[in-house]
Amino acid sequence: MTASSTRCCRRHSWLSALAALWLLVAALPAAHAEGIEVRKAALVAAEDGYFLEADFEITLTHTLEEALNKGVPLYFALEFELIRPRWYWFNEKLADAQQHYRLSFNALTRQYRVGVGTLYQNFDSLREALGFLSRVRLREIAEPGALSKGTAYTAAVRLRLDASQLPRPFQISAVGSREWSVASDWHRWTVSP
């Protein structure tokens, strides 16, 4: 009688350990990863041409957030490509666009500031500033007649921290460091007008 109950207890403890391990593994993706992730990207046709709509999820590392709050501006670069694949020759690049963003913190007003070119907008929290930065709407990607009907095109977009714009001491720290290299992977999709 004792032997059968011991075997059952061993099996029960083994199943408990397996269930605990499964719960631990299931909880890992729920932890918010630091970096940039593409949530949605589309090339939208309008009367005046094609424009890019992209949504990103941006989570700064603790080091980047600390540097930002101490007055170091962070520069982000959005890169977009529109390519027509060709089997007989090199792919043809139809559009190539870049947009640069500057995220900074003003300690005097306790506000975050996002700059796009010469336009700036202030935000009360980092969450609001990153929310604004994560919604990209680019005009003038391609002219109205640039894409032929029935032809498949490949579009690609990514957003990355531009470490070359950081102050020199931070550029040295950024080389090979995960804390300073925040970027999304190239997100590619097929566009068929």
N, C-alpha and C positions, 0 to 999 in steps of 0.2 A: 504494500500500500504506500509506503514511503517513497519508493522508487518512482512510481507514476506521478506523485504530486511534485517531486523535485523536477522531473522532466517538464511538467506543465509550467512550473515557476520559471525555469530557464527560458522556455519558449516565450512566456509572458514578458520577462525582462528584455529579451531580445527584440520583441515586437515594440515594447515601450521605447527602447533606444532607437529603433528604426523610425518610429513615429516622431520622436524628438528631432532626429536628424532631418526628416522631411520638412518639419515645421521651420527649422532653422534655414534650410535651403529655400523654402518658399518665401521666407521673410526677407531674404537678401535682395531680390529685385525691387522690393517695396522701399528699400533705403534709397534715397535720392542720390543719384550719381552726379558728380560734379563734371561740368563741361557743357558742350553745346550739342543739341540734338535737333534734327530737322523733323518737325511734326507734320507739315503739309507744304507742298510746293506745286504751283500750277502756272502755266503760261496762258493768259486770258486774252482773247481777241476783243478789240474795241474798234470804233470807227477810225480813230487816229493811229491805230497800230496794235502791237502786242505789248502787254506789260506783265510783270512778274508779281505774283502774290505768293509769299512764303511766310510760314510761321515756324519759329524756333523755340526751343526750351533752353534757356540760358541759366546755368547755375555756376556762380563763381566759386573758386576754391577759397579756403579760409585766407590763404596768403594774398590772393588778389583782392579780396574784400578788405583786408587790413591795409594793404598798400593804398587802395582807393580812398579809404577813410582817413588816411594820413596825407592826402593831397596828391598822390601820383595818378595822373590821368591814364585811362585805359583806352586804347585805340582798337577798333574792330574793323575788319575788312570783309565785305560781302563780295563774293565772286560768282559770276554767272556765265555760262557758255551755252550756245545753241549750235548744234552740229548736225550737218546732213551726212549720214554715213554713205560711203560709196564703196562698192566692191572692187572697182577697177582702178582706183587711185586712192590717195590719201583722203581722209574725211575733210569735208569743207566746213570751215567755221563761219557761220552766218552772223553770229552776234557774240560779243565778248564785253561784258559790263562789270564794272567795279564800283562799289559805293563804300565810302569810309565814314565811320562813326567815332565820336569821341565821347567817352563817359568820364565825368569828373565829379568831385564832391567839393562844395564850398562850405568850409567849416564855419564861416561867419554867419551865413544864412541857414546852415544846416540843411541844405538842399542839394540834390543830385541834378546834374545837368547833362543832357544828351545833345551833341552837336552833329549835324549832317551838313557838310559844306559850311556855308555861312549862317545857317539857321540853327537856333538853339531853343531848347525847351527845358524848363525846370520842373522837378518832381520832388515831392515831400519825402519819399522813401525810395530805397534802392529797389524794392520790389516793383514799384510803379515805373521806375526808369528802365529796368530790365524788361518789363512788360511792353513798353513802347519800343525798345530796341528789338524785341523778338518778333514784331509784326512788320514785315518788309513789303512795301509796295513800290516797285520800280516801274517808271514809265519809259517809253522809247526804247524798248528792247529790240524791236524790229518794226519796219514800216508795214503798212497794211497789206501790200502785195508781195511781201518778201517770202512768204511760205506758200508752197503749191499744194493744192488739194490732192489727196491721194498719196502724198509722200510722207514717210515717217521720219521724224527728226528726233534727235536725242538732246534733251535739256539737262543741265547739271548746275547745281547751286551748292555753296557752302559758306559758312560764316566762321571766322577765326579771329583770335586775338592777334593783332599785328605787333609782335614783340620788337620789330625793328623801330617802332615809334616810341618805345619806352626810353627813359633816361639811361645813359650808358651803364651805370652800375647794375641796373636791373636787367639790361640786355645780357650781361655776363652771367648773371644768376639764372636767366631764362634758358640758357643753352642746356639742353638735355634734361630739364626739370619738368616733371609732370605738373607741378604747382603753377607754372607760368605758361605752359603750352595748352591752351584751351582752344579747341577747334572741333567743328563738326566734320564728319566724313562727307565726301562728295555724294550728294543725293542726286541720282539720275532717274529720269523717267522719259517715256516716249510721248512725243507730241504729234498728233495727226490732225491738221486743220480740216 
